[in-house]
Amino acid sequence: MHNIGKREFFAALGMTLLHSMFSLFVILSSIWLCLALWFQEPFGWLLTRVLIGIWIVFALSILGIYITQHFFNRHTDVLIYILVFLLGLFWYFNLEAKQDREWNPEVAQVLSYEKNGDQITLHNVRNFNWHADGSYDERWESRKFDLNQITGVNIITSYWMGPQIAHTLVSFDFANGKPLTFSIEVRKQKNEEFSTYGGFFRKYELSLIAADEKDLIYTRSNVRHEQVYFFPINMPKTERRALFEEYLRKADELKNQPKWYNSLTSNCTTLVFDMGQAISKRHLPTDYRLFASGYLPNYLYDLNALSHDLTIKQWYEVAYINPRVSGLNNISSTQYSTLIRKGIPKPILQKSP
């Protein structure tokens, strides 16, 4: 047995590390590309899956797993792999979000507005009449709002798959009119089902819905039977108005340039946080609860956005709206908005700095 010198040892160690890193790159990049192809189906259902199968075999041959025979030779196969993967990246990041698809009726219209001083006229406000079986009567409206009449902001979290994940909605109260709810949603096409994993791969465009509470929140509490919680937020008057105007800016963005939804970085919670960060007078810390959106109320409690007159456990108890509205299928919008606020402490009216 011969001793090897330090130079040979470190050279061998370096090559081993290099091969290990490249193998990890092949594994991760293959998984990503196969999933991107799977959800996008650029060549149709059948041909795309055939190409995925070929790519998996090719990747395994490079890794030397199950298949030890190279397609051409080691260096040529590696070069082909890298070039094809780069082409895949170029294809994927050049996918364009669109406005002109055949949309699901729930997200068919694009929110727009007119502003005259403090007076806002919103167009395409959704006010569907939902039935117990999930069907609905379509109704899109124009509504007028006075920015000086905003009296409150509420965060609504709706749980459908356990405590970690919730859909986040924001509702504004007005002294001279009915509340208005905003929701960042996936813009699904007709007969398209939502996939959380597809949401990572540019499967869906973003949609901003402004709607009556009897539409957006009732859908979740009474039709889909999700677990819905209503939290009034402590927020100064100037920031309430600024947040509403951020939603108007978001409406302008999506009208002028459609964007992709992303299950992690551009979803109903992270975009609300981005808007909140834009209007806040203080820095809002990034937190894992912005991604595990079911814990957003806990995050807000730690920021003192929820009153500390109650513990967070007590907040969840009083904020739970389902028992107050369960089984009520023929109530007015005003009655519904009143019931979901019943027994909930009013937020502290903070003065603007």
C-alpha positions in Angstrom: 0.0 0.0 0.0 1.5 3.3 -1.1 1.2 6.5 0.8 -0.1 9.5 -1.2 1.1 13.0 -0.9 -0.9 15.9 0.4 -1.3 17.3 -3.1 -2.8 14.1 -4.4 -5.0 13.8 -1.4 -6.5 17.2 -1.7 -6.9 16.8 -5.5 -8.8 13.6 -5.0 -10.9 15.2 -2.2 -11.6 18.2 -4.5 -12.7 16.0 -7.3 -15.0 14.0 -5.0 -16.6 17.2 -3.7 -17.0 18.5 -7.3 -18.7 15.2 -8.4 -20.9 15.3 -5.3 -22.0 18.9 -6.0 -22.6 18.1 -9.6 -24.7 15.1 -8.7 -26.7 17.2 -6.3 -27.2 19.8 -9.0 -28.4 17.1 -11.4 -30.9 15.7 -8.9 -32.4 19.1 -7.9 -32.4 20.6 -11.4 -34.0 17.4 -12.8 -36.8 17.5 -10.2 -37.4 21.2 -10.9 -37.4 20.8 -14.7 -39.7 17.8 -14.6 -42.2 19.5 -12.4 -42.1 22.6 -14.5 -42.8 20.5 -17.6 -45.5 18.5 -15.8 -47.5 21.5 -14.7 -47.0 23.6 -17.9 -47.4 20.8 -20.5 -45.8 22.9 -23.3 -46.1 20.0 -25.8 -49.4 18.6 -24.7 -50.3 16.0 -22.1 -48.8 12.9 -23.8 -45.6 14.3 -25.5 -44.7 16.3 -22.4 -44.8 13.1 -20.3 -42.7 11.2 -22.8 -40.1 14.0 -22.7 -40.1 13.9 -18.9 -39.5 10.1 -19.0 -36.6 10.6 -21.5 -35.1 13.3 -19.3 -35.3 11.1 -16.2 -33.5 8.2 -18.0 -30.8 10.7 -19.2 -30.3 12.1 -15.7 -30.0 8.7 -14.2 -27.4 7.7 -16.8 -25.3 10.8 -15.8 -25.7 9.9 -12.1 -24.8 6.2 -12.8 -28.0 5.1 -11.1 -29.5 1.9 -12.6 -28.0 2.9 -16.0 -24.3 2.9 -16.3 -24.1 3.2 -20.1 -23.5 6.8 -21.3 -25.6 8.0 -24.2 -22.5 9.4 -26.0 -19.6 9.8 -23.6 -19.4 11.3 -20.1 -18.3 14.8 -21.1 -20.7 15.1 -24.0 -23.6 13.9 -21.9 -22.8 16.4 -19.1 -22.5 19.2 -21.7 -25.9 18.2 -23.3 -27.5 18.1 -19.8 -26.3 21.6 -18.9 -27.3 23.1 -22.3 -30.8 21.6 -22.2 -31.3 22.7 -18.6 -30.3 26.3 -19.6 -32.8 26.1 -22.4 -35.4 25.0 -19.9 -34.6 27.9 -17.7 -34.8 30.3 -20.7 -38.2 28.8 -21.7 -39.6 28.9 -18.1 -38.6 32.5 -17.2 -40.0 33.7 -20.5 -43.4 32.4 -19.9 -45.7 35.4 -19.9 -48.7 35.9 -17.7 -51.8 36.8 -19.7 -55.2 38.6 -19.4 -57.0 36.9 -22.3 -57.6 33.4 -21.2 -61.0 31.7 -20.7 -61.4 32.5 -17.0 -63.4 31.0 -14.3 -66.4 33.3 -13.8 -65.3 34.0 -10.2 -62.2 35.8 -11.5 -63.3 36.8 -15.0 -63.3 40.6 -14.4 -60.4 42.9 -13.7 -60.8 45.4 -10.9 -60.4 49.1 -11.9 -61.3 52.4 -10.4 -61.7 56.2 -10.9 -60.4 58.6 -8.3 -61.6 62.1 -7.8 -59.9 63.5 -4.7 -61.0 61.4 -1.8 -63.8 59.8 -3.8 -63.2 56.4 -5.3 -65.4 54.6 -7.7 -64.5 50.9 -8.0 -65.6 49.0 -11.1 -66.1 45.2 -11.2 -66.7 44.8 -7.5 -67.9 41.2 -7.0 -71.2 40.6 -5.3 -72.2 37.0 -6.2 -75.2 35.4 -4.5 -73.9 32.0 -3.4 -76.0 28.9 -3.0 -75.5 26.0 -0.6 -74.4 23.6 -3.4 -71.6 26.0 -4.4 -73.4 27.5 -7.4 -73.9 31.2 -7.6 -75.6 34.1 -9.4 -73.1 36.3 -11.0 -73.2 40.0 -10.2 -70.5 42.6 -10.8 -71.1 46.1 -9.6 -69.6 49.6 -9.4 -69.4 51.1 -5.9 -68.4 54.5 -4.5 -66.2 55.0 -1.4 -64.9 58.0 0.5 -61.3 57.5 1.7 -62.0 59.8 4.7 -64.7 57.5 5.9 -62.5 54.4 6.5 -63.1 53.5 10.1 -61.4 50.1 10.4 -59.3 47.4 8.9 -59.9 43.7 9.5 -57.8 40.6 8.7 -59.8 37.5 7.9 -58.0 34.1 7.9 -59.8 31.1 6.4 -58.4 27.6 7.1 -59.1 24.6 4.8 -56.1 22.3 5.2 -55.0 22.4 8.8 -53.7 25.1 11.1 -50.5 26.0 9.1 -52.1 27.3 6.0 -54.9 29.9 5.6 -56.2 32.2 3.0 -55.9 35.8 4.0 -58.4 38.5 3.2 -58.5 42.2 4.2 -61.8 44.0 4.9 -62.3 47.8 5.2 -65.1 49.3 7.3 -66.7 52.6 6.3 -68.7 55.0 8.4 -71.1 55.8 5.5 -71.4 52.4 3.8 -71.0 48.7 3.7 -67.6 47.1 4.3 -65.4 46.1 1.3 -63.2 43.0 1.2 -60.0 42.5 -0.9 -58.6 39.1 -1.7 -55.5 38.2 -3.6 -56.5 35.0 -5.5 -55.4 32.5 -8.1 -56.9 33.4 -11.4 -58.1 30.0 -12.6 -59.3 29.2 -16.0 -62.6 27.5 -16.6 -62.8 24.0 -15.2 -59.2 24.3 -13.8 -58.5 22.9 -10.3 -56.1 24.6 -7.9 -52.8 22.8 -7.1 -50.5 24.2 -4.4 -47.5 22.6 -6.2 -48.6 24.0 -9.5 -48.6 27.4 -7.8 -44.8 27.1 -7.6 -44.4 26.7 -11.4 -46.3 29.6 -13.0 -49.4 27.6 -13.4 -51.8 30.5 -12.4 -52.0 34.2 -12.8 -52.7 36.6 -9.9 -56.1 38.1 -9.4 -57.2 40.9 -7.1 -60.9 40.6 -6.1 -62.8 43.4 -4.4 -66.1 42.1 -3.1 -69.0 42.4 -0.7 -68.3 40.5 2.6 -71.4 38.4 1.9 -69.7 37.2 -1.2 -66.0 36.6 -0.3 -66.3 35.6 3.4 -69.7 33.9 3.3 -68.3 31.6 0.5 -65.8 30.2 2.8 -67.8 30.1 6.1 -71.1 28.8 4.7 -70.5 27.2 1.3 -67.1 25.7 1.5 -67.3 25.2 5.3 -63.8 26.4 6.0 -62.8 27.6 9.4 -63.0 31.4 9.3 -61.6 34.0 11.8 -62.2 37.7 11.9 -59.5 40.0 13.5 -59.9 43.8 13.8 -56.5 45.5 13.5 -55.1 48.4 15.4 -54.1 50.8 12.7 -53.8 54.6 12.6 -56.2 56.5 10.2 -53.5 57.5 7.8 -52.3 54.0 7.5 -55.8 52.6 6.9 -56.2 55.0 4.0 -52.7 54.3 2.7 -53.4 50.5 2.8 -56.6 51.0 0.7 -54.6 53.1 -1.8 -52.0 50.3 -2.0 -54.8 48.0 -3.1 -55.7 50.5 -5.8 -52.1 50.6 -6.9 -52.1 46.8 -7.0 -55.2 46.9 -9.1 -53.4 49.2 -11.5 -50.4 46.9 -11.7 -52.5 43.8 -12.5 -54.6 45.7 -15.0 -51.5 47.0 -16.9 -49.3 44.0 -16.5 -50.6 40.5 -15.4 -48.4 38.7 -12.9 -47.9 35.1 -11.8 -49.1 33.7 -8.6 -46.5 31.9 -6.5 -47.5 29.6 -3.6 -44.5 30.8 -1.6 -43.5 34.3 -2.6 -46.5 36.0 -4.3 -49.6 34.7 -2.5 -52.5 36.1 -0.5 -50.4 36.7 2.6 -47.0 37.7 1.4 -48.5 40.4 -0.9 -50.6 41.8 1.9 -47.4 42.0 4.0 -45.6 43.8 1.1 -48.4 46.3 1.0 -48.3 46.7 4.8 -44.6 47.2 4.7 -45.0 49.9 2.0 -47.4 52.0 4.2 -46.0 51.3 7.7 -44.1 54.0 9.6 -42.0 51.2 11.2 -40.1 48.2 9.8 -42.2 45.0 9.8 -39.9 42.0 10.5 -39.9 39.1 8.1 -41.2 36.0 9.9 -41.8 32.4 9.1 -45.5 33.0 9.9 -45.8 35.0 6.7 -45.3 31.8 4.8 -47.1 29.5 7.3 -50.0 31.8 6.9 -52.2 30.1 9.3 -50.1 31.7 12.1 -50.5 35.2 10.8 -52.8 36.3 13.7 -50.0 35.2 16.1 -47.6 37.4 14.2 -50.0 40.4 14.3 -50.5 39.8 18.0 -46.7 40.0 18.6 -46.7 43.3 16.6 -49.5 44.7 18.9 -51.7 44.9 15.8 -54.2 43.0 17.9 -55.2 44.3 21.3 -53.5 42.7 24.2 -56.6 43.0 26.3 -57.1 39.4 25.2 -54.6 36.6 25.0 -54.0 35.1 21.5 -55.9 32.0 22.6 -58.9 34.2 23.6 -58.6 36.1 20.3 -59.0 32.8 18.3 -62.1 32.0 20.4 -63.9 35.3 19.9 -62.7 35.7 16.2 -64.2 32.4 15.1 -67.2 33.3 13.1 -68.6 29.9 11.9 -70.8 29.3 15.0 -72.5 32.7 14.5 -73.4 32.3 10.8 -73.6 28.5 10.4 -76.8 27.4 8.6 -77.9 31.0 7.7 -78.4 30.8 4.0 -80.9 33.6 3.4 -79.5 36.7 5.2 -78.7 40.1 3.8 -75.2 41.5 3.3 -75.8 43.9 6.2 -76.9 41.1 8.5 -74.0 38.9 7.6 -71.4 41.7 8.3 -73.1 42.4 11.6 -73.1 38.8 12.7 -69.4 38.2 11.9 -68.5 41.1 14.1 -70.7 40.1 17.0 -68.8 39.8 20.3 -65.5 40.9 18.8 -63.7 43.8 20.7 -63.3 46.9 18.7 -59.7 47.9 17.9 -57.9 50.6 19.6 -58.4 53.8 17.6 -54.8 54.9 17.1 -53.9 58.5 16.2 -51.7 59.1 13.3 -48.1 60.0 14.2 
